[in-house]
Amino acid sequence: MKKLMNGAETILAESLAGFAAAHEDIVVLDPSGKFVRRRDLRTGKVALISGGGSGHEPLHAGLVGLGMLDAACPGQVFTSPTPDQMLEAAQAVEGGAGVLFIVKNYEGDVMNFDMAAEMLTDMTGIEVMQLVTNDDIAVEDSLFTTGRRGVAGTLVVEKIVGAAAEQGVGLADLVALGERVNRQCRSFGVALISCTVPAAGKPTFELGPGDMEFGVGIHGEPGRRRAPLASADEIATEICEGIVKEFGDVKGRKALLFVNGFGGTPLMELYVMHNSARRIFEAHGLTIARSLTGSYVTSLDMAGCSITLTLMDDDMLALWDAPVRTAALRWGV
């Protein structure tokens, strides 16, 4: 294992310190390291908080800022943050309009955010609601989930809901909007090389030089099937046709195409996948109205990618286009 680190036991704390220093105009790191928050906190808006295990950077800390999250709680690598992290983050950023927890559908995350929500209400009386993302169509149940996993579509939800929160939309309406976006969002991933967790020092799973894993999770969980390595067009066809099948008739619809790298795939290859996916979706009568390509919801150093398609209406497109200023996404400002 080759990693740029001083030790597995300090990598998260040192990474967070570096992240906060590099983006000190946008974020502040809690002195205890429990959460990252917006520097320019606003009163009178719903506070959006997300989080999860580290190793998926820039998700979630890289999405803290204007037009997206107010705080993010990083757990240890591939490990859910604890309820006290979420509680302290909520108390630090709540601005008088309530709190919305955005949670990827993993059992540890869901359980701990549930506990934090109950604690927050009991201790402070602050109104808190939760929104669970479950966009991964690869498998119905995984090692760490009941039901579908929340993966790259979480970014889409956070961007659209974050823009609405910035405009002053209330808590219940934000939940309804987020649920609508989540329902219109489907993702599917493929891995070419496993990730290596620093504390483990070896690959999470083994793939032969001529193999790939279809439907892999963002923690290296097994996918739908193992198959011989294929061309980009063949991989994109299986993924995109599966997504279209989930939606049914998509002819005439507008969509956001998000090709996401898992951390170990060059941008050149991601654009090859974007080219293939766009062509396949357009053949089904879809209009790709917006695109995002890059490594945003990663799995440490895993090679591979996911494709996320979100069916968009005009209101959702306007919220996607709304100004955002975070470490990872920045436009309109």
ZAMARGU-4260 file (C-alpha; in steps of 0.2 Angstrom, whole numbers, plus 5000, padded with zeros to 4 digits):
<rodrens>
0) 5000/5000/5000 | 5007/5017/4995 | 4998/5032/5003 | 5002/5050/5006 | 5000/5050/5024
5) 5009/5051/5041 | 4998/5037/5049 | 4982/5028/5047 | 4977/5034/5064 | 4979/5053/5060
10) 4974/5054/5041 | 4957/5060/5044 | 4961/5074/5057 | 4976/5080/5046 | 4965/5079/5030
15) 4952/5090/5038 | 4964/5102/5044 | 4971/5104/5027 | 4954/5105/5019 | 4949/5119/5031
20) 4965/5129/5028 | 4964/5127/5010 | 4946/5134/5009 | 4946/5145/5024 | 4936/5158/5014
25) 4921/5146/5013 | 4922/5134/5028 | 4926/5133/5047 | 4932/5117/5055 | 4925/5114/5072
30) 4939/5115/5085 | 4936/5097/5090 | 4936/5091/5072 | 4918/5084/5073 | 4911/5094/5059
35) 4914/5107/5045 | 4902/5122/5044 | 4899/5137/5033 | 4909/5152/5037 | 4895/5164/5032
40) 4880/5157/5042 | 4863/5164/5039 | 4849/5166/5051 | 4831/5163/5045 | 4835/5149/5033
45) 4833/5130/5036 | 4850/5123/5041 | 4855/5108/5029 | 4867/5095/5037 | 4874/5079/5030
50) 4888/5068/5033 | 4895/5050/5032 | 4910/5040/5032 | 4926/5049/5026 | 4934/5042/5010
55) 4921/5049/4998 | 4928/5066/4996 | 4923/5079/4991 | 4907/5072/4998 | 4901/5079/5010
60) 4913/5093/5017 | 4917/5099/5000 | 4899/5103/4997 | 4897/5115/5012 | 4894/5133/5007
65) 4883/5145/4999 | 4868/5136/4990 | 4872/5119/4997 | 4875/5112/5015 | 4877/5122/5031
70) 4887/5108/5039 | 4895/5091/5036 | 4899/5078/5049 | 4914/5066/5044 | 4915/5049/5051
75) 4931/5038/5051 | 4934/5030/5034 | 4919/5021/5028 | 4911/5023/5046 | 4896/5033/5050
80) 4898/5049/5060 | 4891/5048/5078 | 4875/5056/5084 | 4885/5069/5095 | 4894/5075/5079
85) 4877/5078/5071 | 4869/5086/5087 | 4884/5098/5089 | 4884/5103/5071 | 4865/5106/5071
90) 4866/5117/5086 | 4881/5127/5078 | 4872/5131/5062 | 4853/5131/5066 | 4847/5149/5061
95) 4829/5149/5068 | 4820/5140/5054 | 4824/5121/5058 | 4836/5108/5053 | 4836/5096/5038
100) 4847/5080/5039 | 4851/5073/5022 | 4856/5055/5025 | 4862/5042/5013 | 4853/5025/5015
105) 4866/5015/5025 | 4860/5007/5041 | 4874/5016/5052 | 4870/5033/5045 | 4851/5031/5046
110) 4852/5025/5064 | 4864/5038/5070 | 4855/5053/5061 | 4839/5046/5069 | 4847/5047/5086
115) 4853/5064/5083 | 4836/5070/5078 | 4828/5064/5093 | 4842/5071/5104 | 4841/5088/5096
120) 4822/5089/5098 | 4822/5083/5116 | 4836/5095/5121 | 4832/5111/5111 | 4815/5109/5104
125) 4822/5113/5087 | 4811/5106/5073 | 4821/5093/5063 | 4816/5083/5048 | 4826/5070/5038
130) 4828/5066/5020 | 4835/5049/5015 | 4843/5046/4998 | 4842/5029/4989 | 4846/5031/4971
135) 4857/5016/4968 | 4848/5003/4957 | 4861/4990/4957 | 4855/4980/4971 | 4839/4980/4982
140) 4849/4976/4998 | 4867/4977/5002 | 4879/4973/5016 | 4875/4989/5025 | 4858/4994/5019
145) 4840/4988/5019 | 4833/4994/5003 | 4843/5003/4990 | 4859/5013/4994 | 4861/5031/4993
150) 4876/5036/4982 | 4880/5049/4969 | 4863/5055/4968 | 4865/5062/4985 | 4875/5077/4978
155) 4860/5081/4966 | 4848/5081/4980 | 4860/5092/4991 | 4862/5105/4977 | 4844/5107/4972
160) 4837/5107/4990 | 4852/5118/4995 | 4847/5131/4982 | 4829/5131/4988 | 4834/5133/5006
165) 4845/5148/5001 | 4830/5156/4994 | 4820/5154/5010 | 4809/5138/5007 | 4803/5131/5023
170) 4807/5114/5031 | 4792/5104/5025 | 4793/5110/5008 | 4812/5106/5007 | 4808/5088/5012
175) 4795/5087/4999 | 4807/5094/4985 | 4821/5082/4991 | 4809/5067/4990 | 4804/5072/4972
180) 4822/5074/4967 | 4827/5057/4974 | 4812/5049/4966 | 4818/5056/4949 | 4836/5050/4952
185) 4844/5034/4947 | 4863/5028/4949 | 4873/5013/4944 | 4892/5010/4947 | 4906/4999/4940
190) 4923/4996/4948 | 4939/4991/4939 | 4950/4991/4954 | 4946/4990/4972 | 4949/5003/4985
195) 4962/5001/4999 | 4957/5007/5016 | 4972/5015/5025 | 4969/5005/5041 | 4967/4989/5032
200) 4982/4991/5021 | 4976/4979/5007 | 4962/4980/4994 | 4944/4978/5000 | 4941/4965/4987
205) 4951/4956/4973 | 4948/4959/4955 | 4958/4950/4942 | 4967/4960/4929 | 4953/4956/4916
210) 4938/4958/4928 | 4926/4972/4933 | 4912/4972/4946 | 4895/4979/4940 | 4885/4988/4953
215) 4898/4990/4966 | 4894/5001/4981 | 4904/5016/4986 | 4912/5007/5001 | 4918/4992/4990
220) 4902/4982/4993 | 4899/4968/4981 | 4888/4973/4966 | 4876/4964/4954 | 4889/4953/4945
225) 4907/4951/4941 | 4911/4951/4922 | 4925/4952/4910 | 4932/4969/4907 | 4923/4977/4892
230) 4924/4993/4881 | 4917/5009/4888 | 4903/5008/4876 | 4898/4991/4882 | 4899/4996/4900
235) 4889/5012/4897 | 4876/5002/4887 | 4873/4990/4902 | 4872/5004/4914 | 4861/5016/4904
240) 4849/5004/4898 | 4846/4998/4916 | 4843/5016/4921 | 4831/5019/4907 | 4822/5002/4911
245) 4819/5009/4929 | 4811/5025/4923 | 4801/5017/4908 | 4797/5029/4894 | 4808/5044/4895
250) 4805/5051/4878 | 4804/5070/4878 | 4810/5072/4896 | 4825/5083/4901 | 4838/5076/4912
255) 4854/5080/4921 | 4868/5067/4917 | 4881/5065/4931 | 4896/5054/4927 | 4905/5052/4944
260) 4923/5045/4946 | 4927/5034/4961 | 4944/5042/4965 | 4956/5032/4954 | 4950/5035/4936
265) 4957/5049/4926 | 4946/5063/4919 | 4950/5058/4902 | 4941/5041/4905 | 4926/5049/4913
270) 4923/5060/4898 | 4924/5044/4887 | 4910/5037/4898 | 4900/5054/4897 | 4901/5053/4878
275) 4895/5035/4878 | 4881/5038/4891 | 4875/5054/4882 | 4873/5046/4866 | 4864/5031/4873
280) 4852/5042/4883 | 4848/5053/4868 | 4844/5038/4858 | 4830/5035/4870 | 4823/5053/4866
285) 4830/5061/4882 | 4837/5079/4881 | 4853/5080/4892 | 4849/5098/4898 | 4863/5098/4911
290) 4879/5089/4914 | 4892/5086/4928 | 4908/5075/4926 | 4921/5072/4938 | 4926/5063/4954
295) 4913/5070/4967 | 4907/5054/4977 | 4923/5044/4978 | 4928/5028/4986 | 4946/5032/4991
300) 4957/5026/4976 | 4944/5014/4968 | 4945/5014/4949 | 4928/5015/4940 | 4914/5026/4939
305) 4895/5028/4942 | 4882/5036/4930 | 4868/5045/4938 | 4853/5051/4928 | 4840/5064/4936
310) 4824/5068/4926 | 4822/5087/4928 | 4808/5099/4927 | 4810/5118/4924 | 4810/5121/4943
315) 4823/5109/4947 | 4834/5115/4932 | 4833/5133/4939 | 4838/5127/4956 | 4852/5117/4949
320) 4858/5133/4940 | 4856/5144/4956 | 4872/5151/4963 | 4883/5139/4973 | 4900/5142/4981
325) 4908/5127/4989 | 4925/5119/4988 | 4919/5106/4975 | 4905/5115/4966 | 4906/5134/4961
330) 4895/5143/4948 | 4884/5159/4947 | 4894/5169/4960
</rodrens>
